[in-house]
Amino acid sequence: MNVKSPGMSFEAEESELNLTYHDRFEGIDLPDAYERLILDFILGTQTNFVRTDELAEAWRIFTPLLHKLDAGAKKTGGLQNTEVEVLLKQTSFIKDLGF
């Protein structure tokens, strides 16, 4: 499987699906959580950022939906645990926390 090389490059390399980076990529300096994002900002790379018009459109679309969901939850008191369990069974969702 081809995966992005860890670190600051955009190069791909072939690897087995092993997400334990420190075991798989020994000796590579892994950037902190926002280090790459801040570097992209400084360099003017906009691939990880949303444009203002995209953000405004997302708010325009989702705000009414969120208000309806919020009003419904307040009206009914939200989903009770038994209702959640029924929905999970109807959708054949399997809850597995054994990761």
C-alpha positions as CSV (number, residue, x, y, z in Angstrom):
1,M,0.0,0.0,0.0
2,N,1.3,3.5,-0.8
3,V,1.2,5.9,2.1
4,K,2.4,9.4,2.7
5,S,5.9,9.5,4.2
6,P,5.8,10.9,7.8
7,G,7.3,14.3,8.4
8,M,7.3,17.4,6.3
9,S,7.5,15.9,2.8
10,F,4.6,15.0,0.5
11,E,6.4,11.9,-0.9
12,A,4.7,8.5,-0.9
13,E,6.3,5.3,0.0
14,E,5.2,1.7,-0.1
15,S,4.4,0.2,3.4
16,E,2.3,-2.3,5.1
17,L,-0.7,-0.9,7.0
18,N,1.1,-0.3,10.3
19,L,0.0,2.8,12.1
20,T,2.5,2.6,14.9
21,Y,4.7,5.3,13.4
22,H,7.5,5.1,16.0
23,D,8.0,1.4,15.3
24,R,7.6,1.6,11.5
25,F,9.5,4.8,10.9
26,E,12.4,4.7,13.4
27,G,14.7,7.7,13.4
28,I,12.4,10.0,11.6
29,D,11.6,13.4,13.2
30,L,7.8,13.5,13.4
31,P,6.4,17.1,13.5
32,D,4.2,18.2,16.4
33,A,0.5,18.5,15.9
34,Y,0.4,22.0,14.4
35,E,4.0,22.3,13.2
36,R,3.2,21.3,9.6
37,L,0.0,23.5,9.6
38,I,1.9,26.5,10.8
39,L,4.6,25.9,8.2
40,D,2.0,25.7,5.4
41,F,0.5,29.0,6.6
42,I,3.9,30.7,6.6
43,L,4.7,29.4,3.1
44,G,1.3,30.5,1.8
45,T,0.1,26.9,1.1
46,Q,-3.7,26.9,1.3
47,T,-4.4,23.2,0.8
48,N,-5.3,22.7,4.5
49,F,-7.4,25.8,4.8
50,V,-11.0,26.6,3.9
51,R,-11.8,29.7,1.8
52,T,-14.0,32.3,3.4
53,D,-16.8,31.8,0.8
54,E,-16.7,28.0,1.4
55,L,-17.1,28.6,5.2
56,A,-20.0,31.1,4.7
57,E,-21.8,28.6,2.4
58,A,-21.3,25.8,4.9
59,W,-22.8,27.9,7.7
60,R,-25.7,28.9,5.3
61,I,-26.5,25.3,4.6
62,F,-26.0,23.7,8.0
63,T,-27.2,26.4,10.4
64,P,-30.9,25.8,9.8
65,L,-30.4,22.1,10.1
66,L,-28.6,22.5,13.4
67,H,-31.3,24.7,14.7
68,K,-33.9,22.1,13.8
69,L,-31.9,19.3,15.5
70,D,-31.4,21.4,18.6
71,A,-35.1,22.4,18.8
72,G,-36.1,18.8,18.4
73,A,-33.7,17.6,21.1
74,K,-35.0,20.3,23.5
75,K,-38.6,19.4,22.7
76,T,-38.2,15.7,23.2
77,G,-35.5,15.9,25.8
78,G,-33.0,14.2,23.5
79,L,-32.7,10.5,22.7
80,Q,-32.9,8.2,25.6
81,N,-30.5,5.2,25.9
82,T,-33.2,2.7,25.0
83,E,-34.0,4.7,21.8
84,V,-30.3,4.7,20.9
85,E,-30.1,0.9,21.4
86,V,-33.1,0.4,19.2
87,L,-31.6,2.5,16.4
88,L,-28.3,0.6,16.7
89,K,-30.1,-2.7,16.3
90,Q,-32.1,-1.5,13.4
91,T,-29.0,-0.4,11.5
92,S,-27.1,-3.5,12.4
93,F,-24.4,-1.4,14.0
94,I,-21.9,-3.5,16.0
95,K,-20.3,-1.7,18.9
96,D,-16.7,-3.0,19.4
97,L,-14.4,-1.3,21.8
98,G,-11.8,-4.0,21.6
99,F,-9.3,-1.9,19.7
